[in-house]
Amino acid sequence: MRAIILAALMMVLSATGWAADRSLAFAVSGVVADIKVKAGQSVKVGDVLAVLDLKPFQAKKRAADAALKATKTIFELSDLRYNQTRELFDALSTSAENVEIAETARAEALIAYENARRDAALAVWTLDRASLKAPFAGTVSATPGYAGMVVSVEAGPAGVVVISAP
């Protein structure tokens, strides 16, 4: 996680006069699909500078969404089953052991659902970071990145676009 945070925006400051060049890198690993800017181009906050190949990120998001939907349904059914078993126990129609079994199944389903919620949130987070956006206004001074470039946050941040900020 620390590598991701450090790689989110690698800023190498080399002050020259009134401006500072800042080398920007992706916060996630992937393959660069496109550099959207050229040297000399002005950018404003939020402009898309470069994008990774989105297919793997979109696939992970779809899988996480499907898992979330399935685990939610399983949790809701296990909750219903637990409540039914509890009512049967209160009516002296089932054993305490059956209540414990239903309670354990409900707890396991809740854990699976919470894990799926986490995975879905992380899938959205990584998909969002597959587009490198300008964190400040400035002028693109260089684009050391290129389509097909492999970016790995584990290997350290690799500057893709350099912006000179006034």
C-alpha positions in Angstrom: 0.0 0.0 0.0 2.9 2.3 0.8 4.3 1.8 -2.8 0.9 2.8 -4.2 0.7 6.0 -2.1 4.3 6.9 -3.0 3.7 6.2 -6.6 0.4 8.2 -6.8 2.2 11.3 -7.8 5.9 11.1 -8.0 7.0 14.7 -7.9 10.6 15.4 -8.7 11.2 19.0 -8.0 14.0 20.7 -9.9 13.4 24.4 -9.4 14.5 26.6 -12.2 13.6 30.3 -11.9 9.8 30.5 -11.1 8.8 27.1 -12.3 9.3 23.5 -11.1 9.1 20.4 -13.2 7.1 17.6 -11.7 7.2 14.1 -13.1 3.9 12.4 -12.7 3.4 8.7 -12.5 0.4 6.3 -12.3 -0.7 5.0 -8.9 -1.4 1.6 -10.3 0.4 -0.9 -12.4 -0.5 -1.6 -16.0 0.3 -1.0 -19.7 0.1 2.6 -21.0 -2.5 2.7 -23.7 -2.2 6.4 -24.7 -0.4 9.6 -23.8 -3.1 12.3 -24.3 -0.8 15.4 -24.2 2.2 16.7 -26.0 5.2 18.8 -24.9 4.3 22.5 -24.8 0.6 21.9 -24.2 -1.1 23.8 -21.4 -3.1 21.7 -19.0 -5.5 22.5 -16.2 -6.4 20.6 -13.0 -8.2 17.4 -13.8 -7.1 17.1 -17.5 -6.4 13.5 -18.5 -2.7 13.2 -19.3 -2.4 9.5 -20.0 -4.4 6.3 -19.7 -3.5 2.7 -19.0 -5.2 -0.2 -20.9 -8.5 -0.2 -19.1 -9.6 -3.7 -20.0 -8.0 -5.5 -17.0 -9.4 -2.8 -14.6 -12.9 -3.0 -16.1 -12.8 -6.8 -15.9 -11.8 -6.7 -12.3 -14.6 -4.2 -11.6 -17.2 -6.4 -13.3 -16.0 -9.4 -11.4 -16.1 -7.5 -8.1 -19.6 -6.1 -8.8 -20.8 -9.6 -9.6 -19.2 -11.0 -6.4 -20.8 -8.2 -4.4 -24.2 -8.9 -5.7 -23.9 -12.7 -5.1 -22.6 -12.3 -1.6 -25.2 -9.8 -0.7 -27.9 -12.3 -1.8 -26.3 -15.1 0.2 -26.0 -12.9 3.3 -29.7 -11.8 3.0 -30.8 -15.5 2.7 -28.6 -16.6 5.6 -30.0 -13.7 7.7 -33.5 -14.9 6.8 -32.6 -18.5 7.6 -31.1 -17.4 11.0 -34.3 -15.5 11.9 -36.5 -18.4 10.9 -34.4 -20.8 12.9 -34.5 -18.5 15.9 -38.3 -18.3 15.7 -38.5 -22.1 15.5 -36.2 -22.3 18.6 -38.4 -19.8 20.5 -41.4 -21.9 19.6 -39.5 -25.0 20.9 -39.5 -26.5 17.4 -35.8 -26.8 16.8 -32.6 -27.2 18.8 -30.0 -24.7 20.1 -27.5 -26.5 17.8 -29.6 -25.6 14.7 -29.6 -22.0 15.9 -25.8 -22.0 16.3 -25.4 -23.5 12.8 -27.6 -20.8 11.3 -25.8 -18.1 13.3 -22.4 -19.3 12.1 -23.6 -19.5 8.5 -24.9 -15.9 8.8 -21.6 -14.7 10.3 -19.6 -16.4 7.5 -21.9 -14.8 4.9 -21.5 -11.4 6.4 -17.7 -11.8 6.3 -17.9 -12.8 2.6 -20.2 -9.8 1.9 -17.9 -7.3 3.6 -14.9 -8.7 1.8 -16.8 -8.3 -1.5 -17.7 -4.7 -0.6 -14.0 -4.0 0.0 -13.0 -5.6 -3.3 -15.6 -3.6 -5.2 -14.4 -0.4 -3.6 -10.8 -1.2 -4.5 -11.8 -2.1 -8.1 -13.4 1.4 -8.5 -10.3 3.0 -6.9 -7.9 1.3 -9.2 -10.0 1.9 -12.3 -10.1 5.6 -11.5 -6.3 5.7 -11.1 -5.8 4.0 -14.5 -6.2 7.6 -15.9 -3.4 9.9 -15.0 -4.9 13.4 -14.3 -3.2 16.7 -13.9 -3.1 17.6 -10.1 -2.3 21.2 -11.0 -2.3 23.6 -13.9 0.9 24.0 -16.0 2.6 23.3 -19.2 3.7 19.8 -20.3 7.5 19.9 -20.6 8.1 16.3 -21.5 6.3 13.0 -22.1 8.8 10.2 -21.2 6.0 7.7 -21.2 4.8 6.0 -24.4 2.0 3.6 -25.5 3.0 0.1 -24.6 5.2 1.1 -21.6 4.8 -1.2 -18.7 4.2 0.6 -15.4 4.9 -1.2 -12.2 4.4 0.5 -8.8 6.3 -2.4 -7.2 9.3 -1.5 -9.3 9.0 2.1 -8.3 7.2 5.1 -9.9 8.0 5.7 -13.5 7.4 9.2 -14.7 5.0 9.3 -17.7 4.3 13.0 -18.1 6.4 16.0 -16.8 4.6 19.2 -16.1 6.2 22.6 -15.4 4.1 24.5 -12.9 4.4 28.3 -12.9 
